[in-house]
Each structure stands twice: as structure tokens, then as C-alpha cells.
Amino acid sequence: MATVLLVDDSASARALLGVRLRESGHDVIEVAHAADAAEMARDDPPDVVVTDLWMPGISGLLLCRLLRAEGGTMHVPVVLLTASDDRRSRFWAHHAGAAAYVTKTEIDRLIDVIADLTSSPRTRPPPASLPQASMTSRGTVQERLSQLLDAALFESTIAGEVRALSQKADEVEQIFQDLATIASDVAGYRWLGLATAERQLPHAKAATRLFVHTHDALREAAEREARDALSVPHPPERRKRDESDAFIVTDRRAVEADWSTPPIVLPVSFGTTTMGRLALAPGRRGASHEDRRLVQLVAADLGGPLRMAALVAEARRLASTDTLTGLLNRRAFTERIDRARASSDNGLFPMSLLLLDVDHFKKVNDTIGHDAGDAVLQGVARVLSGIARRSDFVARWGGEEFVVALTNTAEGGARVAAERVRRAIAEAKYALPAGDPISATASVGLASAITPDWRLEELLGRADKAMYSAKARGRNRVEMA
């Protein structure tokens, strides 16, 4: 026998249902108002609550949400009754957390549902774990319900703001900056971190990028902590800040705390695809329930904006990269340099350019095949990408020619870089679709800007002449313009 709390503002409906439930062996407590039912359920939780969906004052939907939110009644199943089986009511019943949705004409089905819900014992939390506040008056129930509705409004607002990030920005950097604005408006934290995986080349392993928002005074410490929490490898100590894989936003919106409790870390997904991981490190006071709920809300909805940014990035990559090697194509190379130069304080000066040509490439195509030639070009692209700094630009210039722009690099440093490139290409082994790996060399031409008002066309022309000079002088060498 189960104890059933039956809630309906209609006396005739309560009488009809009460008789049938008692005939089925249940102990039935009839209540006309949802507020009274909430008090009774809190004081002595029943085995199941059966409530009308729509009632004046507090509806069955609100009662269901209220019971779900209370520690002492969150495990009590709620069956919602309605006069008609419309889709909208069924939708609301599901999202309110109801265990079942039954029309009032399906009394036999209601009896079966109650039997199923009460057939196995339920685990209730021990009294010590129940919330301390007690609902002893109609006013207290109304206040608790008001808090519940306020929380639901807050959560829906945060979720809406996070989802809207995909409409406001199409780059992860901007998405994260806007996310930091949202998070810092509602929570105080030592740092907020996000780790995402981005694929730089086709068929290449995705590289993890780190995004951190923290206080001005905590930049280095926050980055270290975020890397540890989000499992992002630490860069070599000799790497410069502008070569880091981290995007750091610093301002005074974050809390200047010299230590924090362990961060909250959650995965960010879009469907079945993991888009990254989100972390929030609280201040000295530790993580509150509101902090944890905020991270849960953001993690639940951030996957959509990140997925949108990934799609936009992929579309841009396809439009700006060489399909064989994954490097920048010729047009994108010049556009990227122009943009970077316009946004740079020093115009990227000193600037140096490497133009290189794979030696005897036609022989590879003619004797081994075009598949082998493609494999060599892809291998050279990997070598160049592995050597280049984040501030450099690498592109396939056309055919077997490649170009590398060494920003903020004078002639002396460019000589060293050019020789490192030549040697790395010569020492690499290039796996072929069939047969043993082969070796390859390249002739490299180097040109460096003389004045800050350098022109890319002029640098390319000088580097081209130097490259052909390297060819004429025996190949597999570096020549200066």
C-alpha cells in the first residue's frame, strides 16, 4: 500500500479519484490547494504525489518544480493530471520533472503508473541532510516558490546569453571575451579558463588552446593554474609571451586573491562531440552553490557557440589554405601580412622573407609518381610549420615553392632561421604511399627589409633572385639577396 497525496482544486475530481485509489489499496490524503500540499509533503513526504496540472494560484507544474527543488521531497515522484492530452501540457510536464503525465479519463492507467512508481523502495535522504528552513505557512511556500521562479529566470537568462555568443562573434577569442563579461557580472573568481582543440593542418593532431580571464596582477599564476586544471601542456620556459598558445584577458573584474580552493572543471560538449573544458577558480571563500551552478549552465550551452566558431574557422581555412599542404595559399599569405602590418606598432619591421624551392622535384614526379611528389610537398609543409613561430607566416607559393615571412626578424636572425629550415628539410625523411621513404633538399633565397616602409613585392622579387642563385650554385643552400 502506498501513501498518495492527491491535489486538485475540484472536490468532485478528488472524490472520484480518491475512491478509485483507495479501492486499489492506497492510503489517500486529499488536498485542495498546492500550497497546503507542499507543506504536508515537506513535513511528511508521501510515496507519490498526484496533482492536477492547472489550478488557480500555484499550479501543479509549480508544485512539481517546488518539490523537485526541496531536499526532503526531491525523490518523491509526481504524477501530473490534466483534462486533455495536449502537446504543450505534456511538454511542460516533462520539463517540470514529473514522473508521469496522465489524463483524468485514464484512471486505470493512473493506478498502474502509481503501482509502478511505488513497486520498489525509494532512497530518501537522512533527516540531517534536509534543508533547515521549514515551510510552515502559506507565505513561506510562496516565498520559496518566488525564489524558485527567480532562479529559473536567472538560469534561462544566463543560458540565453551564452547561446547568443554564437550570433555575436565567430572567433573563439571574441566568444571568450564576451563570456568573461557575462561570468564576471554574476560571480567573483580568481580566474576563468577554457581549453579548446583546434586543428591547424588537415589530418594533423588537434592542438589545445588555452583561454584565461584573470586579474591584472595574477596573469602568470593564473595561466599556470589553468594549464594544470585543464590539462594543457606548459610551454618551454624560453618561449616568448607572444608565442604562447594561451589567450589571456586581464582586467580588474576578476578577484585579486592570492590563493583559491580547487577549481570547478566541467566538459563542454556539442551533441556527442567534446568541444573543450571549462574551469572556474573561486577566491578565498571557496566555490559557492551559485558558482557551481553558473559553471554548469555555461558548460551546458557553450558548446553551440564553440561549434559555430569552429565551422566559421573551417570555412575560412578552406578559403585561405592550400588544399594539398594545409598551408596558407598565395592570396591569403599577402592578405594576412597586410592585416598584421596594419595592426602592428612597428609594421612588423625588421622583416625578412624566405622563398624556397624543392630541388629536383620534377624528377620525383617523373620517376616515382605524382603521389610521391604530393607526399614530399606535404612533408616539407610539416617541416616548415614545425619550425615557424606563431608570429611567422608560412605559405605554399605555387608548385614546389614555399614562402616564409619572418616578422620582427633582422638579417642576422634570418640567416640562422634560413639555415635551420634548409637543414631540417634535408634531414627529414618523407614517407611515400608506396615504397621506402625518400629524402629531399631545397634551395632557399633570403631577403631582408632595409627600411620600415618595405614593400612585400620588392622583398619577394629579391628573394626569388636569391633562390635562383642558390639553384645555380649547386642547390641545397641559402643565398642572400
C-alpha positions in Angstrom: 0.0 0.0 0.0 1.3 3.5 -0.9 0.6 6.8 0.6 -0.8 9.1 -2.2 -1.1 12.8 -1.8 -3.9 13.8 -4.1 -4.1 17.5 -5.0 -7.0 19.0 -7.0 -9.0 22.2 -6.6 -12.1 20.3 -7.7 -13.9 18.5 -4.9 -15.7 16.2 -7.2 -12.5 15.2 -9.0 -10.8 14.5 -5.7 -13.7 12.4 -4.6 -13.8 10.3 -7.8 -10.1 9.7 -7.9 -9.9 9.2 -4.1 -12.4 6.4 -4.2 -10.7 4.5 -7.0 -7.3 4.8 -5.4 -8.5 3.6 -2.0 -10.2 0.7 -3.8 -6.8 -0.2 -5.1 -5.4 -0.3 -1.6 -3.7 3.1 -1.3 -3.8 5.5 1.6 -5.1 8.7 0.1 -4.7 12.2 1.5 -6.8 14.7 -0.3 -5.8 18.4 -0.5 -7.5 21.3 -2.4 -4.5 23.7 -2.6 -1.0 23.2 -3.9 0.5 25.4 -1.1 -1.1 23.1 1.6 0.2 20.0 -0.3 3.7 21.5 -0.4 3.7 21.9 3.4 2.3 18.4 4.0 4.8 16.8 1.7 7.6 18.6 3.4 6.5 17.6 6.9 5.8 14.0 6.0 6.8 13.0 2.4 4.3 10.7 0.8 5.1 7.8 -1.6 3.7 9.7 -4.6 2.0 13.0 -5.3 -0.8 13.1 -7.8 -1.8 16.7 -8.8 -3.9 18.5 -11.3 -1.8 20.3 -13.9 -3.7 23.6 -13.9 -5.0 25.1 -10.7 -5.6 28.7 -9.6 -2.8 30.2 -7.5 0.0 27.6 -7.5 -0.4 25.2 -10.4 0.6 21.5 -10.5 3.6 22.4 -12.6 4.9 24.9 -10.0 4.2 22.4 -7.2 6.2 19.8 -9.1 9.1 22.2 -9.6 8.9 23.1 -5.9 9.0 19.5 -4.7 11.9 18.8 -7.1 13.9 21.7 -5.6 13.4 20.6 -1.9 15.9 18.2 -0.4 13.2 16.3 1.5 10.8 15.8 -1.5 13.1 15.8 -4.5 12.9 11.9 -4.7 9.0 11.8 -4.4 7.6 11.0 -7.8 4.9 13.5 -9.1 2.1 12.4 -11.5 0.5 15.3 -13.3 -3.2 15.1 -14.3 -4.9 17.0 -17.0 -8.3 17.1 -18.5 -7.0 17.0 -22.1 -3.9 15.4 -23.6 -2.4 18.4 -25.4 1.2 18.5 -26.5 2.1 21.7 -24.8 0.9 20.4 -21.4 2.9 17.2 -21.9 6.0 19.3 -22.8 5.7 21.4 -19.7 5.1 18.3 -17.5 8.3 16.7 -18.8 10.4 19.8 -18.2 9.0 20.3 -14.7 10.4 17.0 -13.7 7.1 15.0 -13.5 7.4 11.2 -13.3 4.3 10.7 -15.4 1.6 12.6 -17.3 -1.9 11.1 -17.3 -5.3 12.4 -18.4 -8.1 12.3 -15.9 -10.1 9.9 -18.0 -7.3 7.3 -17.8 -8.0 6.2 -14.2 -6.9 2.6 -14.7 -3.6 3.8 -16.3 -3.1 6.2 -13.3 -3.5 3.2 -10.9 -0.9 1.2 -13.0 1.5 4.2 -13.0 1.3 4.6 -9.2 1.9 0.9 -8.8 5.0 1.1 -11.0 6.3 4.1 -9.2 5.9 2.6 -5.7 6.7 -1.0 -6.5 10.4 -0.6 -5.4 11.5 1.2 -2.2 13.0 4.7 -2.8 16.0 6.0 -1.1 15.3 9.1 0.9 18.0 11.4 2.3 18.6 11.2 6.0 17.0 13.9 8.1 20.3 15.7 8.7 20.7 16.3 5.0 17.4 18.1 4.6 17.2 21.9 4.2 16.9 23.7 7.6 14.1 26.0 6.6 10.7 24.6 7.1 7.5 25.5 5.2 5.1 26.2 8.0 2.9 28.8 6.4 1.3 29.7 3.1 3.6 32.7 3.0 6.8 30.6 3.3 5.7 28.4 0.4 5.0 31.5 -1.7 8.5 32.9 -0.8 10.2 29.6 -1.7 8.2 29.5 -4.9 9.2 33.0 -5.7 12.9 32.1 -5.1 12.5 29.1 -7.4 11.0 31.2 -10.2 13.7 33.8 -9.8 16.4 31.1 -10.0 14.7 29.7 -13.1 14.6 33.2 -14.7 18.2 33.7 -13.9 19.3 30.4 -15.3 17.3 30.9 -18.5 18.8 34.4 -18.9 22.4 33.1 -18.5 21.7 30.2 -20.9 20.2 32.7 -23.4 23.3 35.0 -23.1 25.7 32.1 -23.6 23.8 30.7 -26.6 23.7 34.2 -28.1 27.5 34.3 -28.2 27.4 32.4 -31.5 25.5 35.3 -33.0 27.7 38.0 -31.6 31.1 36.5 -32.5 32.5 34.0 -34.9 36.0 33.7 -33.3 36.8 31.8 -30.1 38.8 34.8 -28.8 35.8 37.1 -29.0 33.5 34.4 -27.7 35.7 34.0 -24.6 36.0 37.8 -24.0 32.2 38.1 -24.1 31.9 35.0 -21.9 34.2 36.6 -19.3 32.0 39.7 -19.3 28.9 37.5 -18.5 30.6 35.5 -15.9 32.3 38.4 -14.1 29.0 40.2 -13.9 27.5 37.4 -11.8 30.4 35.8 -10.0 33.7 36.7 -8.3 36.5 34.4 -9.3 40.3 34.2 -9.3 40.3 33.1 -12.9 38.1 31.7 -15.6 39.6 29.2 -18.1 38.7 27.4 -21.3 40.6 24.8 -23.2 39.7 24.0 -26.8 41.2 21.8 -29.5 42.0 23.4 -32.9 43.3 21.6 -35.9 46.0 23.6 -37.7 46.6 21.3 -40.7 44.5 18.6 -42.5 45.0 15.2 -40.9 47.1 16.8 -38.2 46.7 16.3 -34.5 44.5 18.9 -32.9 46.4 21.5 -30.8 45.0 22.6 -27.5 44.5 26.3 -27.0 44.1 27.9 -23.6 41.9 31.0 -22.8 42.1 32.6 -19.4 40.4 35.6 -17.8 42.1 36.8 -14.6 43.1 39.8 -12.5 45.9 42.0 -13.8 48.2 41.0 -11.0 47.7 37.3 -11.4 48.4 36.7 -15.1 51.3 34.2 -14.8 50.0 32.3 -11.7 46.5 32.0 -13.2 47.9 30.7 -16.5 49.9 28.0 -14.6 46.9 27.0 -12.5 44.6 26.9 -15.6 47.0 24.7 -17.5 47.2 22.3 -14.6 43.4 22.2 -14.1 42.6 21.9 -17.8 45.5 19.5 -18.7 47.1 22.0 -21.2 50.8 21.4 -21.5 53.1 24.1 -20.2 55.2 25.8 -22.9 59.0 25.8 -22.8 60.4 28.4 -20.4 62.3 30.1 -23.2 59.2 30.7 -25.3 58.2 34.3 -25.5 54.8 35.6 -24.4 53.7 36.4 -27.9 54.5 32.8 -29.0 52.3 31.3 -26.3 49.3 29.1 -27.1 47.3 30.9 -24.4 44.9 33.8 -25.0 44.9 35.8 -21.7 42.4 38.5 -20.8 43.4 40.5 -17.8 41.5 43.3 -16.0 40.2 44.1 -12.6 36.8 42.4 -12.9 38.4 39.2 -11.6 39.2 38.8 -7.9 42.7 39.6 -6.7 43.0 36.6 -4.4 46.5 35.2 -3.6 45.1 31.7 -3.4 41.9 29.8 -4.1 40.2 26.5 -3.4 40.4 23.8 -6.2 38.7 25.0 -9.4 35.4 23.7 -10.8 36.1 21.9 -14.1 33.4 20.6 -16.5 33.5 19.4 -20.1 31.9 21.4 -22.9 30.1 19.4 -25.5 28.0 19.8 -28.6 25.9 16.7 -29.0 28.3 13.8 -28.7 31.4 15.9 -29.6 33.6 17.3 -26.9 34.4 20.9 -27.7 36.7 21.6 -24.8 36.8 22.0 -21.0 35.7 24.9 -18.8 37.1 25.8 -15.4 36.4 28.5 -12.7 38.8 29.0 -9.8 37.0 30.7 -6.9 38.6 33.2 -4.5 39.4 32.6 -0.8 35.8 31.9 0.2 35.7 28.8 -2.0 33.1 27.8 -4.5 29.5 28.5 -3.6 26.5 26.7 -4.9 25.8 29.6 -7.2 29.4 29.4 -8.6 29.0 25.7 -9.4 25.6 26.3 -10.9 27.0 29.0 -13.1 29.7 26.7 -14.5 27.1 24.0 -15.1 24.9 26.5 -17.0 27.8 27.9 -19.1 29.3 24.4 -19.9 25.8 23.1 -21.0 25.3 25.9 -23.6 28.8 27.0 -24.6 29.2 24.0 -27.0 26.9 25.6 -29.6 28.9 28.9 -29.9 32.2 27.0 -30.0 30.9 24.7 -32.7 29.7 27.7 -34.7 33.2 29.3 -34.3 34.8 26.0 -35.4 32.6 25.9 -38.6 33.4 29.5 -39.4 37.1 28.8 -38.9 36.9 25.8 -41.1 35.2 27.7 -43.9 37.9 30.4 -43.6 40.6 27.8 -43.6 39.3 26.2 -46.8 39.1 29.6 -48.5 42.6 30.6 -47.4 44.7 27.4 -47.4 46.3 25.2 -50.0 44.3 22.0 -50.2 47.3 19.8 -50.5 49.5 21.1 -47.7 47.1 22.9 -45.4 49.4 26.0 -45.5 48.2 29.5 -46.5 47.6 29.9 -50.2 49.2 32.8 -52.1 46.3 35.2 -51.7 45.8 34.6 -48.0 49.5 35.0 -47.4 49.6 38.5 -48.7 46.3 39.4 -47.0 47.4 38.1 -43.6 50.7 40.1 -43.8 48.9 43.3 -44.8 46.5 42.9 -41.9 49.2 42.1 -39.4 51.3 45.0 -40.6 48.4 47.5 -40.3 47.8 46.4 -36.7 51.4 46.3 -35.6 53.1 49.2 -33.8 56.3 48.8 -35.8 54.9 47.5 -39.1 56.5 44.1 -38.5 59.9 45.7 -39.1 62.5 44.3 -39.2 61.1 41.9 -41.7 62.7 39.1 -43.6 61.4 36.7 -46.3 62.5 33.2 -47.3 61.5 31.8 -50.7 62.4 28.2 -51.2 62.1 25.6 -54.0 62.3 21.8 -53.6 65.3 20.6 -55.6 64.8 18.1 -58.4 61.1 18.0 -57.8 60.2 17.2 -61.4 62.4 14.1 -61.2 60.4 12.9 -58.2 57.2 13.2 -60.2 58.6 11.7 -63.3 60.3 8.7 -61.8 58.3 7.8 -58.7 54.9 9.4 -59.5 52.8 12.4 -58.6 51.6 10.7 -55.4 55.2 10.6 -54.2 55.6 14.3 -55.2 52.5 15.2 -53.2 53.9 13.3 -50.2 57.1 15.3 -50.4 55.3 18.6 -50.6 53.1 17.7 -47.6 56.3 16.6 -45.7 58.0 19.9 -46.4 54.9 21.8 -45.2 55.0 19.9 -41.9 58.7 20.7 -41.5 58.1 24.4 -42.1 55.1 24.5 -39.8 57.0 22.8 -37.1 59.9 25.4 -37.3 57.9 28.6 -37.7 57.0 30.7 -34.8 53.4 31.8 -34.1 54.3 35.2 -35.4 55.6 34.0 -38.7 53.6 33.3 -41.9 54.1 30.2 -44.0 52.5 29.5 -47.4 52.8 27.4 -50.4 53.7 29.9 -53.1 52.9 27.6 -56.0 54.1 24.3 -57.4 57.1 23.2 -55.3 57.8 26.7 -54.0 57.2 27.8 -50.4 57.5 31.2 -48.7 58.1 32.1 -45.1 57.7 35.6 -43.7 59.9 36.1 -40.6 58.3 39.1 -38.8 60.4 41.3 -36.5 63.5 39.5 -37.7 66.6 41.3 -38.9 69.1 39.9 -41.5 71.3 38.2 -38.9 68.5 36.2 -37.3 67.0 35.4 -40.7 70.3 33.9 -41.8 70.2 31.5 -38.8 66.5 30.7 -39.5 67.1 30.1 -43.2 69.9 27.7 -42.5 67.8 25.9 -39.9 65.0 25.5 -42.5 67.4 24.2 -45.1 68.9 21.7 -42.8 65.6 20.4 -41.4 64.2 19.8 -44.9 67.4 17.9 -45.8 67.4 15.8 -42.7 63.7 14.8 -42.8 62.5 11.5 -44.3 59.4 11.7 -46.5 57.1 8.7 -46.3 55.6 7.7 -49.7 52.3 6.0 -50.4 54.3 3.0 -51.6 58.0 2.2 -51.2 60.7 3.3 -48.8 60.9 6.9 -47.5 63.0 9.4 -49.5 65.0 12.5 -48.8 64.7 15.9 -50.3 66.5 19.2 -50.3 65.6 22.8 -51.0 67.3 25.9 -52.3 66.5 29.0 -50.2 66.6 32.6 -51.1 66.6 35.2 -48.3 65.7 38.9 -48.5 65.5 41.3 -45.6 63.8 44.7 -45.4 66.1 47.7 -45.3 63.7 50.3 -44.1 60.4 50.3 -42.2 58.5 51.3 -45.4 59.3 48.0 -47.1 57.1 46.5 -49.8 56.2 42.9 -50.0 56.5 42.7 -53.8 60.1 44.1 -53.6 61.1 41.5 -50.9 59.6 38.7 -52.9 61.4 39.8 -56.1 64.8 39.9 -54.3 64.2 36.6 -52.5 63.3 35.0 -55.8 66.6 36.1 -57.4 68.5 34.8 -54.4 66.7 31.4 -54.6 67.7 31.0 -58.3 71.2 31.9 -57.3 71.1 29.1 -54.8 70.0 26.8 -57.6 72.8 27.9 -59.9 75.4 27.4 -57.2 74.6 23.8 -56.6 71.2 23.6 -54.7 70.6 22.7 -51.1 71.9 26.1 -49.9 70.9 29.5 -48.7 71.7 32.7 -50.7 71.1 36.3 -49.7 69.6 38.9 -51.9 
